[in-house]
């Protein structure tokens, strides 16, 4: 395969990578609601080109456990550092309450890698999923998590919280994994995480994503698809890598729409329940539609369209109900109320050790 010259950071992009700026009444309403609830989405942080399309369909992606990642992959714009094990223990409740009040039908809970935490943040994610299910049984929840350093009991902790989809991204093909991903990441470990999640809960949908245009060949993409399918992955997305800053790895090529169509055809032939492949596809691309078309109404386009509209109406009703039950507005207010509640519960608890017992006696 003949490759075009390596592209510059801000070189003109081909026409199939140009999209209209997001807009519309629903987009602006959701944007305002996110700000009011002190909630920030990956959709905005990553400047996803599909944000307007996904939000109109009631799908959004929220990042948990802060914005500092303990790993430093060459394609990712998230800040790398060492949070020192610090995290907001109230976040699962705050996020669940905030999302519960929004008329979303599908939410993706993603996270930075937290190698500084004993369980990598697995319990934190699981608590958020369980609380979301309590507040909004109608809401579909996807967890897009890290590899937890290969500790499968932490993978099980997330799966056992019963997300509708368990996702972990393999990101790139095997040959360039070491060059593109952090040294602590592993192609085989990613496959093992996905395989274990499927083995642990065969009825749970699993999902992964591949970036192209970052140094791979077409044949290697097909090989990666085969590896993912062998690991039991049900849903796969394939999209064009775009360089976030000059410090990140360069774009190797702009893959054509025809090649993306070939990837999708190959994936379907391998037995994936659903494959989304295109220049602007991202790991959480139109997640609600993907779930409905692959699980709830496979092969029934008209039925899937009707069900998506029905679920969006259910989401509006669910959000109105939760909003009526919750009196406070922002997560800052929730934090203040939570602190009062914790102190009250501590005071009322009969199981607390009396202060006198903590004094060392002569």
C-alpha positions in Angstrom: 0.0 0.0 0.0 1.4 3.4 -1.0 1.0 6.0 1.8 0.5 9.7 1.2 3.0 12.1 2.8 2.6 12.6 6.5 0.2 15.4 7.1 0.9 18.6 9.1 -1.1 19.4 12.2 -3.3 22.1 10.6 -3.1 20.9 7.0 -6.3 21.2 5.0 -8.5 18.2 5.7 -10.4 16.3 3.0 -14.0 17.2 2.4 -15.4 14.2 4.1 -13.9 15.4 7.4 -15.8 18.7 7.4 -18.9 19.1 9.5 -21.3 21.9 10.4 -21.0 23.5 13.8 -23.4 21.9 16.3 -26.6 23.8 16.9 -30.3 23.5 17.3 -32.7 24.1 20.2 -32.0 20.7 21.9 -28.2 21.1 21.7 -28.3 24.5 23.3 -30.8 23.4 26.0 -28.6 20.5 27.0 -25.5 22.6 26.9 -27.1 25.1 29.3 -28.3 22.3 31.5 -24.8 20.8 31.7 -23.4 24.1 32.8 -26.2 24.7 35.4 -25.5 21.3 36.9 -21.7 21.9 37.0 -21.3 18.9 34.7 -18.7 18.7 31.9 -18.8 16.2 29.1 -16.1 14.5 27.1 -18.2 15.5 24.0 -17.2 19.1 24.6 -13.8 18.6 26.2 -12.6 16.5 23.2 -14.4 18.8 20.7 -16.1 15.8 19.2 -17.5 16.5 15.7 -20.6 14.5 16.4 -21.7 16.3 19.6 -24.7 18.0 18.0 -25.9 14.8 16.4 -25.5 12.7 19.5 -27.1 15.2 21.9 -30.1 15.5 19.6 -30.6 11.8 20.0 -30.2 11.9 23.8 -26.6 10.5 24.1 -23.8 12.1 26.1 -20.4 11.0 27.6 -19.3 12.0 31.1 -15.8 11.6 32.5 -15.4 10.4 36.1 -12.5 10.6 38.5 -11.1 13.9 37.4 -9.2 15.1 34.4 -5.7 14.0 35.2 -4.6 10.6 33.7 -1.8 8.6 35.2 -0.8 7.4 31.7 0.5 9.4 28.7 -0.6 8.0 25.3 0.7 9.8 22.3 -2.7 10.4 20.7 -4.6 11.7 23.8 -5.0 15.3 24.9 -5.9 14.5 28.5 -3.4 15.9 31.0 -0.9 13.3 32.3 0.1 13.4 36.0 -0.2 11.7 39.4 -3.3 12.7 41.4 -1.9 11.0 44.4 -5.0 8.8 45.0 -7.3 11.9 45.5 -10.8 11.7 44.2 -14.3 13.0 45.1 -16.1 10.3 47.0 -19.4 12.2 46.4 -19.1 12.1 42.6 -21.2 9.0 42.0 -24.2 10.6 43.8 -23.6 14.0 42.2 -23.2 12.6 38.7 -26.2 10.3 39.0 -28.4 13.1 40.3 -27.3 15.5 37.6 -27.7 13.0 34.7 -31.0 11.7 36.2 -32.5 15.2 35.8 -31.6 15.4 32.1 -33.7 14.0 29.3 -31.0 11.6 28.0 -31.7 8.1 27.0 -28.1 6.9 26.9 -25.1 7.9 28.9 -21.5 6.8 28.5 -19.5 6.9 31.8 -15.8 7.1 30.9 -12.8 7.6 33.1 -9.1 8.5 33.1 -6.7 5.8 34.0 -6.1 5.9 37.7 -3.1 3.7 38.5 -2.7 5.6 41.7 -5.9 4.1 43.2 -5.9 0.6 44.7 -8.7 -0.6 42.4 -8.0 1.7 39.6 -11.4 3.5 40.2 -13.5 0.4 39.5 -15.7 0.7 42.6 -16.2 4.4 42.0 -17.5 3.7 38.5 -19.7 0.8 39.7 -21.3 3.0 42.4 -22.2 5.6 39.7 -23.8 2.9 37.5 -25.9 1.5 40.4 -27.1 4.9 41.5 -28.0 5.8 37.9 -30.1 2.6 37.6 -31.8 3.5 40.9 -32.8 7.0 39.8 -33.5 6.3 36.1 -34.3 2.6 35.3 -35.1 3.7 31.7 -31.6 5.1 31.1 -29.2 3.0 29.2 -25.7 3.1 30.7 -22.3 2.3 29.0 -19.1 2.1 30.9 -15.9 3.0 28.9 -13.1 2.0 31.3 -9.4 1.4 31.4 -7.6 -2.0 31.8 -7.2 -1.8 35.6 -3.6 -3.0 35.1 -5.0 -6.4 34.2 -6.7 -7.1 37.6 -9.8 -9.0 36.5 -11.6 -8.7 39.8 -11.8 -5.0 39.2 -13.2 -5.6 35.7 -15.8 -7.9 37.4 -16.7 -5.1 39.9 -17.7 -2.8 37.0 -19.5 -5.6 35.1 -21.4 -6.6 38.2 -22.9 -3.1 38.5 -24.8 -4.1 35.4 -24.0 -1.5 32.8 -25.9 -2.2 29.5 -22.6 -2.1 27.6 -19.1 -2.7 28.9 -16.5 -0.9 26.7 -12.8 -0.9 26.7 -10.9 0.6 23.7 -8.0 -1.3 22.1 -7.2 2.0 20.3 -4.7 0.8 17.6 -3.4 -2.3 15.9 -0.9 -4.6 17.6 2.3 -3.5 15.7 2.1 0.2 16.8 0.6 -0.2 20.2 4.0 0.2 22.0 4.7 3.3 20.0 1.3 5.0 20.3 -0.1 3.9 23.7 1.5 4.3 27.1 4.1 1.7 28.1 1.7 0.4 30.7 -0.9 -0.4 28.1 -0.9 -3.7 26.2 -2.7 -5.0 23.1 -3.1 -8.5 24.6 -4.2 -7.1 28.0 -6.9 -5.1 26.3 -8.1 -8.2 24.6 -8.0 -10.1 27.9 -10.1 -7.5 29.7 -12.8 -7.6 27.0 -12.7 -11.4 26.9 -13.0 -11.7 30.7 -15.9 -9.2 30.8 -17.8 -11.3 28.2 -17.0 -14.6 30.0 -18.0 -13.1 33.4 -21.4 -11.9 32.0 -22.2 -13.5 28.7 -25.5 -11.5 28.4 -23.6 -8.2 28.7 -22.8 -6.4 25.5 -19.1 -5.6 25.0 -17.6 -2.9 22.8 -14.3 -1.6 21.6 -12.9 1.1 19.2 -10.1 1.4 16.7 -8.4 4.5 15.4 -7.0 4.5 11.9 -4.7 6.9 10.0 -2.1 6.7 12.8 0.4 4.3 11.1 -1.4 1.1 10.5 -2.2 -0.8 7.3 -5.6 -1.8 6.1 -4.8 -5.5 6.6 -3.7 -4.8 10.2 -7.1 -3.2 10.9 -8.8 -6.4 9.6 -6.6 -8.5 11.8 -7.5 -6.3 14.8 -11.2 -6.7 14.0 -10.7 -10.5 14.0 -8.9 -10.4 17.4 -11.7 -8.4 18.9 -14.4 -10.7 17.6 -12.5 -13.7 18.9 -12.4 -12.0 22.3 -16.2 -11.9 22.2 -16.7 -8.2 21.4 -20.2 -7.4 20.2 -19.9 -3.8 19.0 -17.0 -2.1 17.3 -16.4 1.4 16.1 -13.7 2.6 13.7 -12.8 6.2 13.1 -10.1 8.6 11.8 -7.4 9.8 14.1 -7.0 13.5 14.2 -4.0 15.1 15.9 -5.1 17.3 18.9 -1.9 19.3 19.2 1.6 19.5 17.7 2.9 17.6 20.7 0.9 14.5 19.7 1.7 11.9 17.1 1.2 13.0 13.5 -1.6 11.9 11.3 -0.2 9.3 8.9 -3.0 9.3 6.3 -6.7 10.3 5.8 -8.6 7.1 5.3 -11.2 7.4 2.6 -14.9 6.7 3.1 -14.7 3.8 0.7 -12.1 2.1 3.0 -14.2 2.7 6.0 -17.1 1.1 4.2 -14.9 -2.0 3.6 -13.9 -2.2 7.3 -17.6 -2.1 8.2 -18.5 -4.8 5.7 -15.6 -7.0 7.0 -16.8 -6.5 10.6 -20.3 -7.5 9.9 -19.1 -10.6 8.0 -17.1 -11.6 11.1 -20.3 -11.6 13.2 -20.2 -8.3 15.1 -23.7 -7.3 16.3 -23.0 -3.8 15.1 -20.1 -1.9 13.4 -19.9 1.8 13.0 -17.1 2.8 10.7 -16.5 6.2 9.2 -14.1 9.2 9.2 -16.0 11.0 12.0 -17.0 7.9 14.1 -15.8 8.0 17.7 -16.0 5.3 20.4 -19.3 6.7 21.7 -20.7 7.6 18.3 -24.5 7.6 18.3 -24.4 5.1 21.2 -28.1 5.1 21.7 -28.8 4.2 18.1 -26.1 1.6 18.0 -27.6 -0.2 21.1 -31.1 0.0 19.8 -30.2 -1.3 16.3 -27.9 -4.0 17.5 -29.8 -5.3 20.5 -33.3 -4.2 20.7 -34.3 -4.0 17.1 -31.7 -5.7 14.9 -32.4 -5.5 11.2 -35.6 -3.4 11.7 -34.8 0.1 10.6 -38.4 1.5 11.0 -38.9 -0.3 14.3 -35.6 1.0 15.6 -36.4 4.6 14.6 -39.8 4.4 16.3 -38.2 2.9 19.4 -35.5 5.6 19.6 -38.3 8.3 19.6 -40.2 6.3 22.2 -37.2 6.0 24.4 -36.4 9.7 24.1 -39.9 10.5 25.3 -39.4 8.0 28.2 -36.2 9.9 29.0 -38.1 13.2 29.2 -40.7 11.7 31.5 -37.9 10.1 33.7 -36.0 13.4 33.9 -39.1 15.3 34.9 -39.8 12.8 37.6 -36.3 12.9 39.0 -36.3 16.7 38.9 -39.4 16.8 40.9 -37.9 14.4 43.5 -34.7 16.3 43.9 -35.0 19.8 45.3 -31.4 21.0 44.9 -30.0 22.2 41.6 -26.2 22.2 41.2 -23.6 19.7 42.3 -22.1 22.4 44.6 -25.4 22.5 46.4 -25.5 18.7 46.5 -22.0 18.7 48.0 -23.1 21.0 50.8 -26.2 18.9 51.5 -24.2 15.7 51.4 -21.8 17.0 54.0 -24.6 17.8 56.3 -26.2 14.4 55.7 -22.9 12.6 56.5 -22.4 14.5 59.8 -26.0 13.8 60.8 -25.7 10.1 60.0 -22.5 9.9 62.0 -24.1 11.5 65.0 -27.1 9.2 64.8 -25.1 6.0 64.3 -25.0 3.8 67.3 -22.0 1.8 65.9 -19.5 4.7 66.2 -16.7 4.2 68.6 -17.0 6.7 71.5 -14.3 9.4 71.7 -13.2 8.1 75.2 -12.3 4.8 73.6 -9.7 6.6 71.4 -7.8 8.0 74.4 -4.7 6.1 75.5 -4.9 5.3 79.2 -1.9 5.1 81.5 
